[in-house]
Amino acid sequence: MEKEKNKSLNFVMKIFRRYYKNLSPFSVEKIEQREFGFMFFNKEGMVRHTAFKSVNELSLYLRKHVPAHVYYSTAFYERPDAPTMEEKGWKGAELVFDIDVDHIPTECKKKHDKWFCANCGNSGNGAPPPACPVCGSEALRTVSWVCDECLEVAKEETNKLLDFLLIDFGFSRSELLVCFSGHRGFHIHVLSEKVYSLDQDARREVVNYVRGLGLSFPSLVKAKLWENYGWINRLMFTAYEKLSVRTPESVYKKLARKKKLVDILVNECIERYGCQIDERVTVDIKRLIRLPLSLHGKTGMIVSIIDDLDLFDPLEKASPLSSNEYIKVKLKDAPEKILNYTLDKRNGVVKLPINVGLYLILRGAAEVVGDEY
């Protein structure tokens, strides 16, 4: 068993080392003002408070140390390598958004996610309950996976957010960096001097807006945002569909003094168009987030920069390996499906595309057998 684990770790390290060695030159805005953090396969914890003067210096570090996870600060600092946050000297921060399907309810979770009670051994499918229904223990362990249905939901949420940023807030597409997180979702970075100085309260206002929190029909009308702009536009489309009318005047007339109907429409509009984002990530002005083009240590996937979200296929576009190569692995309770790849069996020795094999090895559901790598 120990031999297989060592063989698997050697395989993973070889893939990561090769990736960073062959990684083409890339850019990091204001790299000299960023804090970097690293986690490693053979060490506990995170190495933080690291800074680099250039991308070339960072690249040399990646090749030498081969980290499992690479993070950088969304904030810009005067002294990014200072040992305390107070000493760093905050200068501003990107506005960032994290869409993680782990936080979004999906029907497919009932098929591929499981929970286990550490106290009595009870288990179940889907999202875990607050406590074990048999013994009442809250010591529950979860095993979650990502399928193509999960990623489609995350794509839908990301596209909704892009609409808000491009249409409602008026950012250009060149000011938005869209990345696959390497695992369960997507990140959007707003790279604009207009947002760098926003404090936490201002960022929370942005979060509330894209989530639709605090919206009401009267407040939208009073704000005179009208039919072709923002939330009133989304509400009008919802009303046109539900009330079978085609003009704003007809909507106002039908909704006049019908508070219950108004509330129903507003709630349905928010459910349809509101974005399910991780508020903590956006509000945090000193956040560490995954470095674009780095590898995710739990999947082996590239934190890919995305131009066309709808056409993005993680196994093809975000893997450092070719799907035409194969590796022999021993499966242990693997899921039936990984992203858009369906496994023929869940246990035992099989040959898999090397990108799928790497994913399962890093998730702890497979180990390398044989001597191919």
N, C-alpha and C positions, 0 to 999 in steps of 0.2 A: 504493500500500500504506500509506504513512504517513498519507495523507488518510483512509483507511478506519479506521485505528487511532485517529486523533484524533476521528473521528465516533463511534466506538464508546465512547471514553472520555467524550466529552461526553454521550452518551446515558446512560451509567451514572451519571455525576455528577448529571445532571438527576433521575434516578429516586431516588437516595439523598437529594438535597437536598429533594425534594418529600416524601419519606417522613418525614424528621426535622422538617420544617416542620409537617406535619399530625399528628405523633404526639401522641396524647392524653396528658394528665398521668399519670405513673406513679410508683411508689414504689420506693425502694432502702433497705433496712434499714441504719441507721447509716451513711448515705452520707458524713457528715463524717469518718468513721474509715476510709474506704476509699482505697486507692491506685488510680488509673486509668491505663490505658495505651492508646495509639492508634497505628494504622498507617494510612497514607494512600496514595492511588492514585498520587500524583506525587512521593513521597518514599521514600527507603530507610530501613529500620530502624524502631524503635518509639520513640515519645515516651512516657516513663514519669515516675513520681514526680509525678503531677498529682493534685490533690485539689479537691473541690467542697464548698461549705457546704450546698448544697441541690440538689434535683432540677431546679429552675428554672435554676440556674446551669449545671448540666450540659447541659440542653436548649439553652440559648443557645450553648454551645460546639459542640454537635453541628450546629446549624443554620449556624453561622458557618464551621466548618472541614470539615464533611462527611467524616468519616473512613471508610476502607474497613472497618476492624475496630475494635471497642470492647471493651476488657477492664477488669475491675475485680478487686480483690483479694478472695479468700475470707477474708483476714485483716482484723482490725480493729487500727488503730494509733493511738497517741497523736499522732504527727506523720506522717500518711500521705504528705505531700509532701516529706519529708526526702530528701536525695540518696542516702543509703546505707541499707541494711536495718538496720544496727546503730543508726542514729539514729532510726529510725521509732518504736520502742517498741511491740513486739508485745503485744496485749491478749487475743488469742484468734482463732479462725477457725471458719468454717462447716465442717461435714463434707460434702465434695462427692464425687460419683462421676461418672465419665465412661465412657459405653458407646459405643465407636466401632467400627462394623462393619469398618473398615479393619484392625482387629486380630483379627477373628473369621473363621476359615476358612468360606467359603461356596462352594457349587458354581457359583453364577452368576458368580463372578469369572473363571472360565474363558471366559465368553462376552464379558465387557466390559472386563476388565483386560488390559493388555499391558506387556511390558518390552522394552527395547532395549539392546543393548551399544554403548557409546560407542566402543569400540576397534575392533571388527570389523564392526559393523552387524547382527549376528545379533539375532533377536527371537523372542518367544514369547508365548503367551497365559497368563493367570492370574498367580498370585504369582511373583515373580522367584526364580530359584535363587540360592544363595550366590555363585556365580560363573558366567560365561558358559561353557556346555558346549563351545563351539567353541574359544575362545582363552584361557579361564581368567581373563579380566579380571573384576574386581569392580566396575568402573565401569558400573553398570547404571542406566538411567533407566526409571522406571515411569510409566504413565498409568493411573489408576484412576477408575472411575465408580461411581455409586450407582443401583441400580434398586429397584423396589418389593420384590423378594425380599430385597435387602440390608436395607431398612428394617424388613421384617417380622421378620427375625432380631434386629435391634437392639431392636425392640419386645418380643420374647419375653424377651430378657435383662433389659430394663428392668422388665418385669412381675415377673420372678423376684426382682429386687432389691427392688422395692416390697414383695413378700411378706415378705422378711427384715426390712425396716425397720418395717413395720406390725405384723407378727405376732411375730417373734422379739425385736425390740428395743423394741417397744411405742410407737413414735412415732405421733402422730395424723396424719391426712392433711393437716391444716392446717399441720403443721410441715414438710411436704415440698414443695419447689418443683421441679416437673418441667418441663424445658425441652427443646425440640428444639434441637440444637446449631447448626442452620442448614446442616448439610452431611451428615454420615454417621452421626449417632447422637443420643444424648440425654444430658443432664446432670440429676443430682438433687442439690439442695441441702438439707441438713438444717438448718433454721432453729430451733435450740433452744439455750437457755443451757446445757443439760445436756452439750452436745458441744463448746462453744466452747473450753474449756480443755484438751481432749485433746492430749497430745503426740504425736510421730510414732510412738512405739512402740505407744501405745494405738490409733492409727488403723490401724497395720499389723495389729493383732490383729483389728480389724473387717474388714479386707480378707481376712485368712486365713479368717475365719469364713464370710463370704458366698461365698468361692471353694471352701470345703470343704477347705482345706489342713490336713493333720495329723489328719484324722478317722480313727477306727477304731471298729469295732463295740464292742469291750470298753470303750473310753474313754467311749462314749456311754452304755452301760449303767451303768458305774460312776458317771457323773455324775447318774444317776437322772432323766434328762430324759423318759423314758418315751414313750408312744405319741402323746400329743396335743400334743407341743411340739417345736419346733426340728428339728434334723437327725435325731433318732431317729424322729420322725414321718415324715419323708421316706424314711428307710431302711425303715421298716415298710411304707409304700406300695409301695416297690420290691420288698420281699420278698413281700408278699401277691400281687403280680402274677406274680413269677417262681416262687414256691414253691407257689402255689395253696392258701394257708392264710389264715385270717381273724382270728387272735388273736395277741397278742404272745407268749403262752406257746408257741404252736405254732411261731412263728418261732425262739424261743430253743432249743426242742427240736431243730428241724431243723438249726440252725446249730452246735449244740454239737460241739466238737472237729472242725469242718470248716473249717479256716482258709482253704483255697483258695476254697471257695464264699463264705465271708464276704468275702474280698478282692474277689472278682468283684462281689458285690452292692454293696459300699461304693464301688468304682470306678464302677459303673454309676450309682449314686445321685448321686455327685459330678458325673459327666458330665451327668446330666439336670438337676440342680437348682443346681449351682454357677454363680455369676455370672462372666462374662468381662468384667471391668472393668480400667481402666488403673490399676494400683496406684500409679504415681507421682503421679497427680492427687490421690488420696485421702490419701496419706501426707504430701504437701507442705503445710505449715502456712503458707506464704507464696505461695500459688499465685495467678496471674492467670487468670481464666476469662472467657468471653464474657458480656457484660452482657445479661441478658434484655431482649428487645424491641429490641435493636440489630440491624443488618443484617450478614450475613456477606459479606465482600468477595470471596469466591471463588465465591459462588453467587447472591448477591442475595436470599437467603432470610432471613426474620425468625427470630431466636432466640426462638421462640414459647413462651409459657407454656401448658402443656397440662393440661386438666382430665380429658379422656377419651382416654387413650392409644390404645385400640383403634380409635377412630373418626378418629384424626388422619391427615389427608392433606396432606403438605407443599405440593404444588402449589396446593391450594385454601386451606389454612389458614395457610401460612407465607410466601406470596408477597405483596409489597407491590403487586402488579399484578393486574389482572383477566385471567382466561383467555379473556375474550370480546374482548379487544383483540389485534391482530396487528401484527407487524413483519417487514419484509423483511430477511433476513440471508444472508450467504454462508457456507456450512458448509465446514469443513475437517476431515476425519477425525472427524466426530461419531460418537458411539455409536448403536447402533440404538434404544436406549431410555434415557430420562431419567426416573428414578423410575417413575411409571406412564404416561408418555407415550411412544408409539412413533413414531419418525421414519420417513418414507417414503423418505428418501434421506440419505446421509451426507456428500455433497459437493455443491457448487453452490449456486445462489441459490434460496431457498424463502421462503414466508411461514409464520411460526410464531406460536402464541400468545405474547404479549409476555413472559409469565413464563418460558416455556421459552427464548425468545430471550435474555433477560437472563442466565439460568443458563449457557447455552452461550457467550455473549460473555465472561463472567467466567472461564470455564474455558478460554478460548483456542481454542475450537472453532468460533467464529462471529464475523463482523464485520458491522456495520450497513452496509446499502446503501440508496440512496434517501434521501429527505429527509423521511420521516414524523416523525422525532423530532430 
